[in-house]
Amino acid sequence: MIEARGLTKRFGSRLAVDALSFDVRPGRVTGFLGPNGSGKSTTMRLILGLDHPDAGHAAIGGRRYRDLGWPLREVGALLEARAWHPGRTARSHLAALAASNGIGRRRVDEVLGMAGLAGVAGQRAGKFSLGMAQRLGIAAALLGDPPVLLLDEPVNGLDPAGIHWIRDLLRTMAAQGRTVFVSSHLISEMALMAEHVVVIGQGRLLAHAPVADLAGGAPSLEDAFLRLTGTSTEYRAEGA
Amino acid sequence: MTMAATHAGPGERAGHYRYRHVARTEWVKLRSLRSTWWTLGITVCGATAMAVVIGLNTRNAGGDLTNNALAGVVPGLLLTGVLGVLMMTGEYTSGMIRATLAAVPRRGLVLAAKAAVFGIVALAAGEAAAFISFVAGGAALRHDIAAPALTQPGVLRSVLLAGASFSLVGLLGLGLGAIVRHTAAAIAVLVGGVYLAAQFVGAMAAGVAGYMPVLIIANSLTTTKPENCSPRSALCPHFLSPWAGLGMLCLYAAVVLGIGAWLLARRDA
């Protein structure tokens, strides 16, 4: 369970996240939608304690991220592709992260296998294609076998087989009772993957509803999304 | 949550990551990069080569032969200094810092672990560089010049402190990396602060020149006897004693690392 309460983040004079409140419940995939620059990544960084909020707070299972005892065993996160030293092998990268949370080497090999990277585990990760890089990022998120997953644009750069893999993986994770929070700008992918969506625009909450309800009043989820975020684009024009 | 139960049961979930976990992470990170071993290897070989060249060109036994054999220390410091910078800025360049801080949200612990792991590795490499240089420099001397021995007054001390200075400049680099966050800028500050500032300060204010890191290392740490001339002479600065010099360098590293830790905790990652 992820809770955001009045999360607010300002970069200079720009309000990136504006009094954002929502809950992400376990047992289902929750999509996080919004146009480019709407504050999705910033929100995720605020939840993970990487950015400090100007107001409000976020909690994971009732606790602030920084108070978690074994963060990787409670929250698995994918924030950006290629967030590792290019000279390190995939296995060393995962082994380094695993050590910080007392996770054994066996688990490193396990997640490499789950991500389909067992054959390239000893290669320098700097040479990985974007698709392999995403898989390594997801392997890192799975390291601690966490009950909460937070993934920023996980399907970016994946081929159809990779997209199918991540869709199945996330649904399986949710069916196991985990909390799965996934951002994407690919609405069609979200319509297939998520049961619930949080939609933001200009850092503000625009919708927080089951996919079926949101798409219900419109021809498709995409239409519903464009209608919602269209309002926020007008707001932007007024503000400018 | 059947899968979750197999890997992290309730018993395992209790507790908290500790300093030793974070230190292990930093050790895996440091040792898994080839550049670490190349840089440290070049540091040792470069210092040794310099000692041999100076030894071969020594014409008489006048002067401080130990200091001569350790002449490769000052230029070699740049390598451990840069390695220290990269240990921090490399994470910002790649974005790894966000994975690191998500795994270990108590950020002070991250920098403390980096400092301990890198400090020890750089100390080991630095002592190797100092002792090998000392032996090689002595062996390269002409037969009619007696090589200095570790049993002579001040010799063991100066070799040991020469090795320690690699580690201390490395830690200075690490702290600067945490403050500046960009590789090129942090290296510029390191080179400016350690090497160039000494030139300007030495020329403008001889009284404080002895406090410049590079002059501490060259004139206090790696000598058997600090060279001092008349305190009245404006051109010849007063140098710190070896132990005072060591304390001064430790203080610099501690202050820079402290500021780095404070900024790391305060800033957005």
Interface residues (C-beta under 8 A of the other chain):
Chain A: R45 L48 G49 L50 D51 H52 Y65 R66 L68 G69 W70 P71 L72 R73 E74 V75 A77 L79 E80 R82 A83 W84 H85 P86 G87 R88 T89 S92 H93 A95 A96 L97 A99 S100 N101 G102 R107 A140 G144 D145 P146 P147 Q176 G177 R178
Chain B: M1 T2 M3 A4 T6 H7 A8 E12 R13 A14 G15 H16 Y17 H21 V22 R24 T25 V28 K29 S32 L33 R34 S35 G90 E91 S94 G95 M96 R98 A99 T100 L101 A102 A103 V104 P105 R106 R266 D268 A269
